Amino acid sequence: MKNLIGFIAITLGFLFSSCEEYKDVECTGVKGFKVNSINLSGIEAEIMLGIKNPNKTGFSIYPSEFDVVLSGIALGPAKLKRRVHIDGDTEKNYSFTLKSSFKDMNMMDIMKLVNSSSFGMIQVKGNLKGGKFFIKKKIPVNVKESLR
């Protein structure tokens, strides 16, 4: 029994001594925005977010929810449709598919969006839910940028 306890103590000590310090992941901004479809029921779009992961280990971004404001018009909550893998020790742009419903918007704002050929400003606010295995962490996103 003493040997088993000693083995477990040594193994745990080795595992915890080899762990590195976690550094915060950050969103570096909106790198692109493309509307895939827009109609009277809602909008589906691709948004490119720059994400910097200074850690050696990659992780996944799970379906999350954001508040999106496009050209001064609040689109309401937009949801990521699928999981996206973030590589370790990189700063890359990742594409996220957002889907939002127009159910709480007034008809004038919907018509402005449907008839618009270009968008001026986009604001994305919310939390990316990321993690690996059983460890989950929220990454705050609050960016407001001009679309070119």
N, C-alpha and C positions, 0 to 999 in steps of 0.2 A: 504494500500500500504506500509506503514511504517513497519507493522508487517511482510509482505512478504519479504521485503529487509532485515530486522533484522534476520529472519529465515534463509535466504540464506547465509548471512554473518557468522552466527554462525555455520551452517552446513559446509561451506567451511573451516572455521577456524579449526573445528574439524577434517575434512578429511586431511588437510595439516599438522596438528600437529602430526597426527598418522603415517605419512610416515617415513620410515627408510631411512638411507643413503644407496645409491647403492654402492656396491663394485664390482670391475672389475672381470669378469669371465676370467679364463686363461686356455690355453691348456697346459697340463703337458707333452705332448710328444706322440710319436707313440708307442703304446703298442703291435701292431701286424699287420701283412699284409698277406693277402691270395689272390692269383690269382684264380678267379672263372673260367674265360675263357680268352684265348688269341688266336688270329688268325690274319690273314693278314689285317683285317679291323680295329681291335682295341683290347682293353683290358677292362675287367670288373673285378674289384677286391673289396675286403672288407678291409677296413683299420680301425684299432681300435685306437681311440684317447682318451687319458686321459683328462677329463675336470673337473676342479674344480670350483664349483659354491658356493661361500660363502654366497649368499643371501638366505633368507628364501623362496622366491618365485621361482618356476620352470618356465621354458620357453621352446620355441621350436626353433630348428635350421631348417631354411628353405633351400631349394635347393640353394647351393652355388657353386662357381667355384674355383679350385685350380690349381696351376702349380705343377706337380709331376715330379721328377727326380728319376729314378730307375736305380741303378748301373751305374750312369754317363750318362744315356740316357734320354733325356728330352721327356716325354710322351705327352707334350703339356697340354692344359687345360683339367682337369678332372672335371666332374660335379657330385655333390651329386644327387641321383635319387629321394629321398623321404625325408619328414620331420622327424626329430628325436626329441623326448621330453627329456629335461634335467631336472632332479629332483633338488629341492631346498636343500641347505645346505649339499651338498655331493661332494665327489671326486670319480668319477667312470669312467670306460672305456665304451665308446659308439662305436658301430659299424656303419660305414658309407659305403654305396655302391658307388664306383666311377666308372664312365664309361668314357673312353677316346678313341678318334679316332686316327688312325695312318696316316691321310691324309697329314700332313705336314712333315712326317718323311722320311728319306731315307731308302732304302731297306736293307742296311747292318745292321742298328740299329734294324729294325724290325726282321730280321733273328736272331740276337743275343738274343733278348728277347724271341722269339718263341722257340729257341733251348736251352735256359738256364734252368738248373734244380734248381738253387738257386740264390738268389739276395743278393748283398752285402750291399749297402747303399740306403736309401730312404730319399728324401727331399720333404717336403710338404710345400708350401708357398701360402698364400692367406688369405681370410677373411671368417669366418663363419658368416652367416647372421642369427642373432637370435632375438627373441622378443616375446612379448605377447600382444595380442590385437592390438592396433595401434602403439605401441612403438617398434621400431626396432633399433638394435645396431649391429655394426660389431665387431667381436672378431678376432683380428689378430692371425694368425697361421704361424709360421716360425720354423719348426723343421727339423733337419737332424740327423738321427740315423742309426745305423747299425742294420740290420736284422739278427737275430740268427736262 
